[in-house]
């Protein structure tokens, strides 16, 4: 089932506007009182690289939303999740990330050259270390998308050699360790310098914390493929100062407009609807009742019993997916749910909610109309389906003829949508928050590595901090002790590792005849993790909480965890008809999770292949000779 996201004419107009806006944006980010050589000082290059990496609206929509969020099952899309590659989107991101690396590499080279010649000022040494830290992040981001990339060559104008993913990660980890150690954290930047750092205002203590915490993240990436290296790097980094409080978060303020600081999720034509993966993870998790969260009487008639599956509508909703409630549509609000869910996604029709997103603002019907028809054929209606206060995620894949008859699905006004908090370019985009540090420590503890606190303490600290971020701290105590299972069989309590039963009985109603019934719903088997033998062990809990906590700012990290571990559980795409990009998936094996059923990377753009054929051949060689969306990276799970 295909979806046109934006008409080509709009793209051309937007691109024209973007060129003009970028030109003006670069002007306002230069100091007009400076001239000549001062315009290429390290702080200008660092500032330019960090700001540009926030992504202008064109690249943000394609990369952050339609690739990263889609691959992380936090955004509906039938592109990359169906194994398809868009060369234009890949080329746009490749060009921009290369430019961010060009600027930051120039800053590194300039700092090293100044130190070599003695032409330094009081900040030269520290700016060099900051540039190395940010370059390390950008190299990891680029590699996590494509795989093998060039480490050097971004500033010398020649076609670079490509390095294996292993070599990229070893280089990045070494850079972070050395740069962190060489930072003078007692140096004060002063007002003149601090304004050129949109993340930390050149608080060098915070830059060191970021370097150390980023090293934890990237060391853990190697846990399944290079455990000795991962453990050594992690244990060394965890002894340093880390991002442990919200005021140490690496984040950049978004701004309205059409430039690099525009919100990454601000394009109004992207619906930003809740996905089935999120629905299954949220529902029931933590045991906090909807009635205690949404206390206004207006919500009460919509709250359903804990054992309610919803309406069975198998003529219009596919059943060829490992989603435990495939074929059902939930006609209300869950009895209990993770309290962050209603903060992140606002139910359809909840127009009085101040966080409800009224996008697209130019088409009121698209967000205000909650009811749509399920059709018998092109002319006759089988059922009118009203999504007001109904809690349903969206599932990717091919819906076949069921999709052509379903006018509710894909309708932006009929399902929970992301809060306006993240859509209006008024938030701070988070690159690393303290809860991630704690979840990484918790995972390391489970692995038996030497860490400064127990796994349970770290896990609960991460959850508590994230609850504070979402404004639901009042529920944290009850949540942390909950033994209730969500729809994939995972609970919250660290001490509760009992596995769920194979099935649980739920009530439902035939959506066409209103006849009541019961059904045994299976907790899904996640074959990607421990052969599907567990659903509620400690690592599953940690990654589930990390996934929820980092949503929506870090979809690339969520995608990386799923590629590395197979966690959290991702339902397979619907396969009512064969999906050309996923030839290994069919209607006989969709209940089995397999690496080949999920995207593993972005393909290199044709422009790179044409411009640097030698580098391209090197990269493909490092990938094992196959350059597909489903080709796993070095550190990821293999088929």
C-alpha positions as CSV (number, residue, x, y, z in Angstrom):
1,X,0.0,0.0,0.0
2,X,1.7,3.2,-1.2
3,X,1.5,6.7,0.1
4,X,2.5,9.9,-1.6
5,X,4.1,12.0,1.1
6,X,4.5,15.3,-0.8
7,X,3.9,16.4,-4.3
8,X,6.9,17.0,-6.5
9,X,6.0,20.6,-7.2
10,X,6.0,21.4,-3.5
11,X,9.4,19.8,-3.3
12,X,10.8,22.0,-6.0
13,X,9.3,25.1,-4.4
14,X,10.6,24.1,-1.0
15,X,14.1,23.5,-2.4
16,X,14.1,27.0,-3.9
17,X,13.1,28.5,-0.6
18,X,15.7,26.4,1.2
19,X,18.5,27.8,-0.9
20,X,17.5,31.3,-0.1
21,X,16.9,30.6,3.6
22,X,20.3,28.8,4.0
23,X,22.1,31.7,2.5
24,X,20.6,34.1,4.9
25,X,21.0,31.7,7.8
26,X,24.7,31.4,7.2
27,X,25.0,35.2,7.3
28,X,23.3,35.5,10.7
29,X,25.6,32.8,12.1
30,X,28.7,34.8,11.3
31,X,29.9,37.7,13.3
32,X,29.5,40.8,11.1
33,X,32.2,42.6,13.1
34,X,34.8,40.0,12.2
35,X,36.4,39.8,8.8
36,X,38.9,37.8,6.8
37,X,40.8,35.1,8.6
38,X,38.7,35.3,11.7
39,X,35.7,34.0,9.8
40,X,37.4,30.6,9.6
41,X,38.5,30.3,13.2
42,X,37.7,27.0,14.9
43,X,34.7,28.3,16.9
44,X,33.0,29.3,13.6
45,X,33.6,26.0,12.0
46,X,32.4,24.1,15.1
47,X,29.4,26.3,15.4
48,X,28.6,25.8,11.7
49,X,28.9,22.0,11.9
50,X,26.7,21.6,15.0
51,X,24.0,23.9,13.8
52,X,23.9,22.4,10.3
53,X,23.7,18.9,11.8
54,X,20.3,19.8,13.2
55,X,19.2,19.2,9.6
56,X,17.3,21.6,7.5
57,X,13.6,20.7,6.8
58,X,14.3,18.9,3.6
59,X,16.9,16.5,5.0
60,X,15.2,16.2,8.4
61,X,12.0,15.0,6.8
62,X,13.7,12.5,4.7
63,X,16.4,11.3,7.1
64,X,15.1,11.8,10.7
65,X,11.4,11.1,10.0
66,X,11.1,8.9,7.0
67,X,14.2,6.8,7.5
68,X,15.4,6.9,11.2
69,X,11.9,7.1,12.8
70,X,10.4,4.6,10.3
71,X,13.2,2.1,10.8
72,X,12.8,2.5,14.5
73,X,9.1,1.8,14.2
74,X,8.2,5.2,15.5
75,X,6.8,6.6,12.3
76,X,4.6,5.0,9.6
77,X,6.3,4.5,6.3
78,X,6.3,1.9,3.5
79,X,9.7,2.9,2.1
80,X,12.7,1.7,4.1
81,X,10.6,-0.7,6.2
82,X,9.6,-2.5,3.1
83,X,13.2,-2.8,2.0
84,X,13.1,0.1,-0.5
85,X,15.9,2.7,-0.9
86,X,15.3,6.2,-2.1
87,X,18.5,7.4,-3.8
88,X,17.5,11.1,-3.6
89,X,17.0,10.9,0.2
90,X,20.2,9.0,0.7
91,X,22.1,11.5,-1.5
92,X,20.7,14.5,0.3
93,X,21.8,13.1,3.7
94,X,25.1,11.9,2.4
95,X,25.9,15.4,1.0
96,X,25.0,17.2,4.1
97,X,26.7,14.9,6.6
98,X,29.8,15.1,4.5
99,X,29.6,18.9,4.7
100,X,29.2,18.8,8.5
101,X,32.3,16.6,8.6
102,X,34.1,18.9,6.3
103,X,33.6,21.8,8.6
104,X,34.5,19.9,11.8
105,X,37.5,18.3,10.2
106,X,38.7,21.7,9.1
107,X,38.4,22.8,12.7
108,X,40.5,19.8,13.9
109,X,43.1,20.4,11.2
110,X,43.3,24.1,12.0
111,X,43.7,23.5,15.7
112,X,46.4,20.9,15.2
113,X,48.2,23.2,12.7
114,X,48.1,26.2,15.2
115,X,49.5,24.1,18.0
116,X,52.3,22.8,15.7
117,X,53.3,26.3,14.7
118,X,52.8,27.9,18.0
119,X,50.2,30.3,16.6
120,X,47.7,29.7,19.4
121,X,45.4,31.5,21.8
122,X,44.1,30.5,25.2
123,X,41.3,28.4,23.8
124,X,43.1,26.6,20.9
125,X,43.8,23.4,22.8
126,X,40.2,23.1,24.2
127,X,38.6,23.9,20.9
128,X,40.6,21.2,19.2
129,X,39.3,18.6,21.7
130,X,35.7,19.8,21.3
131,X,36.1,19.5,17.5
132,X,37.4,16.0,17.8
133,X,34.5,15.0,20.1
134,X,31.9,16.3,17.7
135,X,33.7,14.8,14.7
136,X,33.6,11.4,16.5
137,X,29.8,11.7,16.9
138,X,29.3,12.6,13.3
139,X,31.4,9.7,12.1
140,X,29.4,7.4,14.2
141,X,26.1,8.8,12.9
142,X,27.2,8.5,9.3
143,X,28.5,4.9,9.8
144,X,25.4,3.8,11.7
145,X,23.4,4.8,8.5
146,X,25.7,3.5,5.8
147,X,28.3,1.2,7.3
148,X,31.8,1.7,6.0
149,X,32.7,5.3,5.5
150,X,35.8,7.5,5.1
151,X,37.4,8.5,8.3
152,X,39.8,11.1,6.7
153,X,39.6,13.1,3.5
154,X,36.8,15.5,4.3
155,X,38.9,18.6,4.1
156,X,41.6,18.0,1.4
157,X,39.5,17.8,-1.7
158,X,40.5,14.3,-2.8
159,X,38.5,11.1,-3.0
160,X,39.1,9.4,0.3
161,X,39.7,5.7,1.1
162,X,36.9,4.0,2.9
163,X,37.3,2.2,6.3
164,X,35.5,-0.8,7.7
165,X,32.9,-0.2,10.4
166,X,35.3,-1.8,12.9
167,X,38.0,0.7,12.0
168,X,35.6,3.6,12.2
169,X,34.5,2.5,15.7
170,X,38.0,1.9,16.9
171,X,39.1,5.3,15.7
172,X,36.1,7.1,17.2
173,X,36.5,5.4,20.6
174,X,40.2,6.3,20.6
175,X,39.4,9.9,19.7
176,X,36.8,10.3,22.5
177,X,39.2,8.9,25.1
178,X,42.1,11.1,24.1
179,X,40.1,14.3,23.6
180,X,38.3,13.8,26.9
181,X,41.6,13.4,28.8
182,X,43.1,16.5,27.1
183,X,40.3,18.9,27.9
184,X,41.1,21.6,30.4
185,X,37.7,21.5,32.2
186,X,38.6,24.4,34.5
187,X,38.9,26.9,31.7
188,X,36.1,29.5,31.5
189,X,35.0,30.4,27.9
190,X,33.8,33.9,28.5
191,X,30.8,35.5,26.7
192,X,32.5,36.1,23.4
193,X,33.3,32.5,22.8
194,X,30.3,30.8,24.5
195,X,27.8,32.2,22.0
196,X,29.4,30.0,19.3
197,X,28.4,26.7,21.0
198,X,24.7,26.0,20.6
199,X,24.8,22.9,22.9
200,X,27.0,23.8,25.9
201,X,28.1,27.4,25.5
202,X,31.6,26.0,25.8
203,X,31.2,24.6,29.3
204,X,34.2,22.3,28.9
205,X,33.2,20.2,31.9
206,X,30.0,19.3,30.0
207,X,31.8,18.6,26.8
208,X,34.0,16.1,28.8
209,X,30.8,14.4,30.2
210,X,29.4,14.2,26.7
211,X,32.6,12.6,25.4
212,X,32.6,10.0,28.1
213,X,28.9,9.2,27.9
214,X,29.1,9.0,24.1
215,X,32.0,6.6,24.5
216,X,29.7,4.4,26.7
217,X,27.1,4.3,23.9
218,X,29.5,3.4,21.2
219,X,31.4,0.9,23.2
220,X,28.1,-0.9,24.0
221,X,27.4,-1.0,20.2
222,X,30.2,-3.5,20.0
223,X,28.9,-5.7,22.8
224,X,27.6,-8.5,20.5
225,X,30.5,-8.6,18.0
226,X,33.6,-7.5,19.9
227,X,32.8,-8.1,23.6
228,X,36.3,-7.7,24.9
229,X,36.8,-4.3,23.3
230,X,33.3,-3.2,24.3
231,X,34.0,-4.1,28.0
232,X,37.4,-2.5,28.1
233,X,36.3,0.8,26.6
234,X,33.1,0.9,28.6
235,X,34.8,0.2,32.0
236,X,37.4,2.9,31.3
237,X,34.9,5.5,30.2
238,X,32.5,4.8,33.1
239,X,35.1,5.9,35.6
240,X,35.0,9.4,34.2
241,X,32.4,12.2,34.7
242,X,29.2,11.4,32.8
243,X,26.0,13.0,31.7
244,X,23.9,12.2,34.9
245,X,21.6,15.3,35.3
246,X,19.2,17.0,32.9
247,X,21.3,20.2,32.9
248,X,24.2,18.3,31.4
249,X,22.1,17.0,28.4
250,X,23.5,17.6,25.0
251,X,20.7,19.4,23.3
252,X,20.2,22.2,20.8
253,X,17.3,24.7,20.8
254,X,15.0,24.5,17.8
255,X,13.6,27.7,16.1
256,X,10.8,28.4,13.8
257,X,11.5,28.9,10.1
258,X,13.1,27.0,7.3
259,X,16.7,26.5,8.2
260,X,18.9,24.1,10.0
261,X,17.4,25.0,13.4
262,X,13.8,24.3,12.3
263,X,12.3,21.4,14.2
264,X,13.2,18.0,12.8
265,X,9.6,16.9,13.1
266,X,8.0,20.2,12.2
267,X,6.8,19.5,8.6
268,X,3.1,19.7,8.8
269,X,2.3,17.1,6.1
270,X,4.0,14.4,8.2
271,X,1.2,12.9,10.3
272,X,3.5,11.6,13.1
273,X,1.0,9.0,14.1
274,X,1.6,6.4,16.8
275,X,2.9,3.1,15.5
276,X,1.8,-0.5,16.4
277,X,5.2,-1.1,18.0
278,X,4.7,1.8,20.4
279,X,1.1,0.8,21.1
280,X,2.1,-2.7,22.1
281,X,5.0,-1.5,24.3
282,X,2.9,1.2,26.0
283,X,-0.3,-0.7,26.6
284,X,-0.5,-2.3,30.1
285,X,3.1,-1.4,30.9
286,X,3.5,-0.2,34.5
287,X,-0.1,-0.8,35.5
288,X,-1.1,2.9,35.8
289,X,-4.8,3.3,35.0
290,X,-6.0,5.6,32.3
291,X,-8.6,6.9,34.7
292,X,-5.9,8.1,37.0
293,X,-4.0,9.9,34.2
294,X,-6.9,11.4,32.2
295,X,-9.1,12.5,35.1
296,X,-11.5,14.8,33.1
297,X,-14.9,13.0,33.0
298,X,-14.9,13.4,29.2
299,X,-12.5,10.5,28.9
300,X,-14.3,8.0,31.1
301,X,-16.8,6.6,28.6
302,X,-14.0,5.6,26.3
303,X,-11.9,3.6,28.8
304,X,-12.1,-0.1,28.1
305,X,-11.6,-3.2,30.4
306,X,-8.2,-4.7,30.8
307,X,-9.2,-7.8,28.9
308,X,-10.7,-6.0,25.9
309,X,-9.2,-6.7,22.4
310,X,-11.5,-4.4,20.5
311,X,-13.4,-4.9,17.2
312,X,-12.4,-7.8,14.9
313,X,-12.3,-6.4,11.4
314,X,-10.4,-9.0,9.4
315,X,-11.9,-7.9,6.0
316,X,-10.2,-4.6,6.3
317,X,-7.2,-5.0,8.7
318,X,-4.5,-7.5,7.8
319,X,-3.7,-10.6,9.8
320,X,-0.3,-11.4,8.1
321,X,1.9,-9.8,10.7
322,X,3.4,-10.9,14.1
323,X,1.4,-8.1,15.8
324,X,-0.4,-10.0,18.6
325,X,-3.6,-8.1,17.8
326,X,-3.5,-8.2,14.0
327,X,-6.9,-8.0,12.6
328,X,-8.3,-6.1,15.6
329,X,-9.1,-2.4,16.0
330,X,-9.3,-0.9,19.5
331,X,-12.4,1.2,19.9
332,X,-11.4,3.2,23.0
333,X,-8.6,3.9,25.5
334,X,-6.7,1.1,27.4
335,X,-7.5,0.3,31.0
336,X,-3.9,0.9,31.9
337,X,-0.9,2.3,30.0
338,X,2.6,3.7,30.4
339,X,1.9,7.3,31.6
340,X,4.3,8.7,29.0
341,X,2.1,7.5,26.2
342,X,-0.7,10.1,26.6
343,X,2.0,12.8,26.8
344,X,3.7,11.7,23.6
345,X,0.5,10.9,21.6
346,X,-2.8,12.7,21.9
347,X,-5.9,10.7,21.0
348,X,-7.8,11.6,17.9
349,X,-10.6,14.1,18.5
350,X,-9.1,15.4,21.8
351,X,-9.3,18.9,20.5
352,X,-9.5,20.6,23.9
353,X,-6.1,19.2,24.8
354,X,-3.6,22.1,24.6
355,X,-1.0,19.7,23.3
356,X,-3.1,18.4,20.4
357,X,-1.3,19.1,17.1
358,X,-3.6,20.7,14.6
359,X,-1.4,19.9,11.6
360,X,-1.7,20.3,8.7
361,X,-2.9,23.8,9.6
362,X,-3.8,24.4,6.0
363,X,-6.3,21.5,5.9
364,X,-8.5,21.4,9.0
365,X,-10.4,18.4,7.7
366,X,-7.3,16.3,7.8
367,X,-6.9,16.5,11.6
368,X,-10.5,17.3,12.6
369,X,-12.4,14.5,10.9
370,X,-12.0,11.3,13.0
371,X,-14.5,9.0,11.2
372,X,-13.8,7.2,7.9
373,X,-15.5,4.4,6.0
374,X,-14.5,0.8,5.6
375,X,-15.8,-0.1,2.1
376,X,-17.4,-3.2,0.6
377,X,-16.4,-2.0,-2.8
378,X,-15.7,1.3,-4.6
379,X,-19.2,2.6,-3.8
380,X,-20.7,0.8,-0.8
381,X,-19.8,1.3,2.9
382,X,-19.3,-1.8,5.1
383,X,-18.8,0.2,8.3
384,X,-18.2,3.7,9.5
385,X,-15.2,3.7,11.8
386,X,-14.7,6.6,14.2
387,X,-11.2,7.0,15.7
388,X,-12.2,9.6,18.3
389,X,-10.6,8.5,21.6
390,X,-9.6,5.2,20.0
391,X,-6.1,3.9,20.7
392,X,-4.6,2.3,17.6
393,X,-1.1,2.2,16.2
394,X,-0.2,2.1,12.6
395,X,1.5,-0.9,11.0
396,X,3.8,-1.0,7.9
397,X,3.9,-3.4,5.0
398,X,1.6,-4.3,2.2
399,X,-2.1,-4.4,3.1
400,X,-3.2,-5.8,-0.3
401,X,-6.9,-5.5,-1.2
402,X,-7.7,-4.8,2.5
403,X,-5.9,-1.6,2.3
404,X,-7.8,-0.4,-0.8
405,X,-11.1,-0.9,1.0
406,X,-9.9,0.8,4.3
407,X,-10.3,4.5,4.2
408,X,-9.7,4.9,7.9
409,X,-6.1,3.7,7.7
410,X,-3.6,6.4,6.6
411,X,-6.3,9.0,7.5
412,X,-4.4,11.5,9.7
413,X,-7.4,12.5,11.8
414,X,-8.3,9.0,13.0
415,X,-5.4,7.9,15.2
416,X,-3.3,9.2,18.1
417,X,-0.8,11.8,16.9
418,X,2.4,13.2,18.3
419,X,2.0,16.1,20.7
420,X,2.6,19.6,19.4
421,X,5.4,19.9,21.9
422,X,7.7,18.3,19.4
423,X,6.3,19.7,16.3
424,X,6.3,23.5,16.7
425,X,10.1,24.1,16.6
426,X,10.1,25.2,20.2
427,X,11.8,22.2,21.9
428,X,15.4,21.4,22.4
429,X,16.5,18.5,20.2
430,X,18.2,16.0,22.4
431,X,21.4,14.1,21.3
432,X,22.3,12.6,24.7
433,X,20.2,12.7,27.9
434,X,21.1,11.4,31.4
435,X,18.7,8.5,31.4
436,X,20.6,6.9,28.5
437,X,23.7,7.0,30.6
438,X,21.9,5.1,33.3
439,X,20.3,2.5,31.0
440,X,23.8,1.9,29.5
441,X,25.2,1.3,33.0
442,X,22.3,-1.0,33.7
443,X,23.0,-3.1,30.6
444,X,26.7,-3.2,31.5
445,X,25.8,-4.5,35.0
446,X,23.7,-7.2,33.5
447,X,26.7,-8.2,31.3
448,X,28.8,-8.5,34.5
449,X,31.0,-5.5,33.7
450,X,32.5,-3.3,36.4
451,X,30.2,-0.3,36.9
452,X,29.8,2.2,39.7
453,X,26.2,1.2,40.7
454,X,23.9,-1.8,40.6
455,X,21.9,-2.6,37.5
456,X,18.6,-2.1,39.4
457,X,19.7,1.3,40.8
458,X,20.8,2.5,37.3
459,X,17.6,1.2,35.6
460,X,15.3,2.8,38.1
461,X,17.2,6.1,38.0
462,X,16.9,6.2,34.3
463,X,13.2,5.6,34.4
464,X,12.7,8.2,37.2
465,X,14.6,10.9,35.3
466,X,12.6,10.3,32.1
467,X,9.3,10.4,34.1
468,X,10.5,13.8,35.3
469,X,11.2,15.0,31.7
470,X,7.7,13.9,30.6
471,X,6.0,15.5,33.7
472,X,4.6,12.2,35.1
473,X,6.9,11.8,38.1
474,X,3.9,11.3,40.4
475,X,3.5,7.8,38.9
476,X,7.1,6.7,39.1
477,X,6.9,4.8,42.5
478,X,3.9,2.6,41.5
479,X,5.3,2.1,38.0
480,X,8.7,0.8,39.2
481,X,7.1,-2.0,41.2
482,X,4.5,-3.1,38.6
483,X,4.5,-6.7,37.5
484,X,1.8,-6.1,34.8
485,X,2.8,-7.3,31.3
486,X,2.5,-5.1,28.2
487,X,1.2,-6.6,25.0
488,X,4.6,-8.2,24.2
489,X,5.0,-9.8,27.6
490,X,7.4,-7.4,29.4
491,X,6.9,-5.9,32.8
492,X,8.6,-3.0,34.6
493,X,9.7,-4.3,38.0
494,X,13.4,-5.2,38.0
495,X,12.8,-8.0,40.4
496,X,9.9,-9.5,38.3
497,X,11.5,-11.7,35.7
498,X,8.7,-14.3,35.5
499,X,7.7,-15.1,31.9
500,X,4.2,-14.4,30.8
501,X,1.9,-17.2,29.9
502,X,1.8,-18.3,26.3
503,X,-1.6,-16.7,25.8
504,X,-4.1,-14.5,27.6
505,X,-7.8,-14.6,27.0
506,X,-9.4,-11.4,25.8
507,X,-13.0,-10.4,24.9
508,X,-13.9,-8.8,21.6
509,X,-16.8,-7.9,19.3
510,X,-17.2,-8.8,15.7
511,X,-16.9,-5.4,14.1
512,X,-19.4,-6.2,11.4
513,X,-22.1,-8.1,13.3
514,X,-21.6,-6.9,16.9
515,X,-21.5,-10.5,18.0
516,X,-19.3,-10.9,21.2
517,X,-16.6,-13.4,21.5
518,X,-13.4,-14.4,23.3
519,X,-9.9,-15.0,21.8
520,X,-6.6,-16.4,23.1
521,X,-4.1,-13.7,22.3
522,X,-0.5,-15.0,22.1
523,X,2.4,-13.0,23.5
524,X,4.7,-12.7,20.4
525,X,7.8,-14.7,20.0
526,X,10.9,-12.6,19.3
527,X,13.2,-15.0,17.5
528,X,15.9,-12.3,17.2
529,X,16.6,-12.3,20.9
530,X,17.7,-15.6,22.6
531,X,15.8,-17.5,19.9
532,X,12.5,-16.2,21.3
533,X,12.9,-18.0,24.6
534,X,12.4,-15.0,26.8
535,X,10.2,-11.9,26.9
536,X,10.8,-10.5,30.3
537,X,14.4,-10.8,31.3
538,X,16.5,-7.8,32.6
539,X,18.0,-6.8,29.2
540,X,14.6,-6.8,27.6
541,X,13.3,-4.5,30.3
542,X,16.3,-2.2,30.0
543,X,16.0,-1.8,26.2
544,X,12.3,-1.4,26.4
545,X,12.7,1.5,28.8
546,X,15.5,3.0,26.8
547,X,13.4,2.8,23.6
548,X,10.5,4.6,25.3
549,X,12.6,7.1,27.1
550,X,14.6,8.2,24.0
551,X,11.5,8.5,21.9
552,X,11.2,10.8,19.8
553,X,14.6,12.4,19.8
554,X,16.9,9.4,19.2
555,X,15.3,7.1,16.6
556,X,18.7,6.3,15.1
557,X,19.8,5.0,18.5
558,X,16.6,2.9,18.8
559,X,17.1,1.5,15.4
560,X,20.7,0.6,16.3
561,X,19.6,-1.2,19.5
562,X,17.1,-3.2,17.5
563,X,19.8,-4.1,14.9
564,X,22.3,-5.0,17.6
565,X,20.1,-7.0,19.9
566,X,16.7,-7.6,18.3
567,X,15.2,-5.5,21.1
568,X,12.6,-4.3,21.7
569,X,10.1,-6.5,19.8
570,X,9.2,-5.2,16.4
571,X,6.3,-6.8,14.6
572,X,6.9,-8.0,11.1
573,X,5.5,-5.9,8.2
574,X,2.1,-6.9,6.9
575,X,2.5,-9.2,3.9
576,X,-1.0,-9.6,2.5
577,X,0.9,-9.4,-0.8
578,X,4.6,-10.1,-1.5
579,X,6.9,-7.1,-0.7
580,X,9.5,-6.8,-3.5
581,X,12.1,-5.2,-1.1
582,X,11.8,-8.0,1.4
583,X,11.8,-11.2,-0.7
584,X,12.5,-13.4,2.3
585,X,9.2,-12.4,4.0
586,X,6.1,-14.2,3.0
587,X,2.7,-15.2,4.3
588,X,4.1,-18.5,5.5
589,X,6.9,-17.1,7.8
590,X,5.7,-13.7,9.0
591,X,5.3,-15.0,12.6
592,X,9.0,-15.6,12.8
593,X,11.3,-12.5,13.4
594,X,14.3,-12.5,11.0
595,X,17.0,-9.9,10.3
596,X,16.0,-10.0,6.6
597,X,12.6,-8.7,7.5
598,X,13.9,-5.3,8.8
599,X,16.0,-2.6,7.3
600,X,19.7,-2.7,8.3
601,X,21.2,0.3,6.6
602,X,20.8,3.0,3.9
603,X,22.3,2.3,0.5
604,X,25.1,4.6,-0.7
605,X,23.7,7.3,-3.1
606,X,24.6,6.9,-6.8
607,X,26.4,10.2,-6.6
608,X,29.0,8.7,-4.3
609,X,29.4,5.6,-6.5
610,X,29.9,7.8,-9.6
611,X,32.2,10.3,-7.9
612,X,34.4,7.8,-6.0
613,X,34.2,4.4,-7.6
614,X,37.3,3.2,-5.7
615,X,35.9,4.2,-2.4
616,X,32.5,2.6,-3.3
617,X,34.2,-0.7,-4.2
618,X,36.1,-0.6,-0.9
619,X,32.9,0.1,1.1
620,X,31.0,-2.8,-0.6
621,X,33.9,-5.1,0.0
622,X,33.8,-4.3,3.7
623,X,30.0,-5.1,3.6
624,X,30.8,-8.6,2.3
625,X,30.1,-7.7,-1.4
626,X,26.4,-7.0,-1.0
627,X,25.1,-3.5,-0.8
628,X,21.4,-3.8,0.1
629,X,19.1,-2.2,2.6
630,X,19.0,-5.6,4.4
631,X,22.8,-6.0,4.6
632,X,23.6,-6.1,8.3
633,X,26.4,-3.8,9.6
634,X,29.5,-5.3,11.3
635,X,28.2,-4.8,14.9
636,X,24.6,-5.9,14.1
637,X,22.9,-9.3,14.3
638,X,23.3,-11.5,11.3
639,X,20.7,-13.8,9.5
